[in-house]
Amino acid sequence: MKQSIVLIIISLCFSGYPLFAQTHFFSLKDEQIDLSSKSFNVTQVLDKRSDKSSIGWTQKGLGNIRVDANFSDPLEQELISFLNSNLNSDGIDIQLIIRSLFISEKTGLAKETGFCELSIDFLMVKDFQLYRILQTELISEITGADITKKHTSNIANAFKMSFDRLEALDLSKTDNFLAIAPEALAGNIPDSSRYNFPIFTEEIKTGIYDDYDALKNNSPSNMEDFYFEQKERKNDPWKGTFEIIPKFHGSHKKVKNVWAFAIGGQIYVYHQREFFPLTIENYKLYYYGYGIPSGHSASTGAVIGGLIGTGIAAGIESTNSKNQKVKYHLDPDTGEIRQIHIGQ
């Protein structure tokens, strides 16, 4: 009997082996999302992903064998059909540049989590001129017992989240947007044009910034007089650095629950109840902060878009996290965490 059970287990394991060479294909044709209030007509989708061989990976079979994932039709065709079937197309003509579209999974004890990383440049055609009106970069998550069949709805939700941001814009004033020559779409838009924001072109004003938009536009939310104290950190890997404690003059109350503050041209970002100096370097933004609280996943998807991303904003911490020194790269357009580098 035991020998039979062993043979069955071995046969189940090896039955999944051919899946390594397979690709699982998805289609968005049956996905429906509520975009009816958004009057846009998608005239073109441009695939500018660095890797066009797949749209990520999924897991199949009893052994959760990892296989490549892709659309049944070419990405441009799949997306333009999906979007225009869900949009009220009697509106502004827009084009989409897909910078990234990548799906992945994380397997837990009782459930699986699927991730969709999506980055889009939205372009608008108005009076025969092309404008870049928005750049989005986000991660959508979905959970369940079997994630493979749920990836399409998660991809659809990522597009809905992106279009929700687009709908919030006032598109009547083109002076607020970057005009683009059509020939520029053949290559990558240089960072100097993509991120032509005051944070990169002006001396940063001293003040308190409630959100990244205020900082990006060098427009302090609060210019009440303040100062800061320093407390030397004693533990590795933070020896030689200082905890920064900003306080208001007069009341001497601590500055809390803000996105950042700046003084003397140096920006300090609020992260896990402390402030860390932000570095601006060739249109790149990054800072070193505490790491991943113990008991949580350190996967990029979880950190950027999931529980950890939410927790960092809320200020969760643990002894374990303070023993780590993590480099956080921010999206220059949105201020969201784009990438992390976890040290030893």
LINVEN-V992942 format. One line per field, one symbol per residue. ss: DSSP state (H for helix, E for strand, C for the rest). burial: b if it has 16 or more other ideal C-beta (glycine too) atoms within 10 Angstrom, else e. A space follows every 50 residues. Layout:
ss = ???
burial = ???
//
This chain:
ss = CHHHHHHHHHHHHHHCHHHHHCEEEECCCCCCCCEEEEEEEEEEEEECCC CCCCCEEEEECCCCEEEEEEECCCHHHHHHHHHHHHEEEEEEEEEEEEEE EEEEEEECCCCEEEEEEEEEEEEEEECCEEEEEEEEEEEEEEEECCCHHH HHHHHHHHHHHHHHHHHCCCCCCHHHCEEECHHHHHCCCCHHHHCCCHHH HCCCCCEEECCHHHHHCCCCCECCCEEEEEEECCCCCCCCCEEEEEEECC CCCECCCCCEEEECCEEEEEECCEEEEEEEECCEEEEEECCCCCCCCCCH HHHHHCHHHHHHHHCCCCHHHHCCCEEEEECCCCCCEEEEEECC
burial = eeeeeeeeeeeeeeeeeebeeeebebebeebebebeebebebeebbebbe eeebbbbbbbeeeebebbbbbeeebeebbbbbbeebbebeeeebbbbbbe bbbbbbeeeeebbbbbbbbbbbbbbbeeebbbbbbbbbbbbbeeeebbeb bbbbbbbbbbbbbeebeeeebeeeeebeebeeeebeeebeeeebbebebb eeebeebbbeebebbbebebbeeeebebeeeeeeeeebeeeeebebeeee eeeebeebbbbbbeeebbbbbbebbbebeeeeeebbbbbbbbbeebeebb bbbbbbebbebbeeebbeeebbebbbebebbbbbbbbbebeeee
//
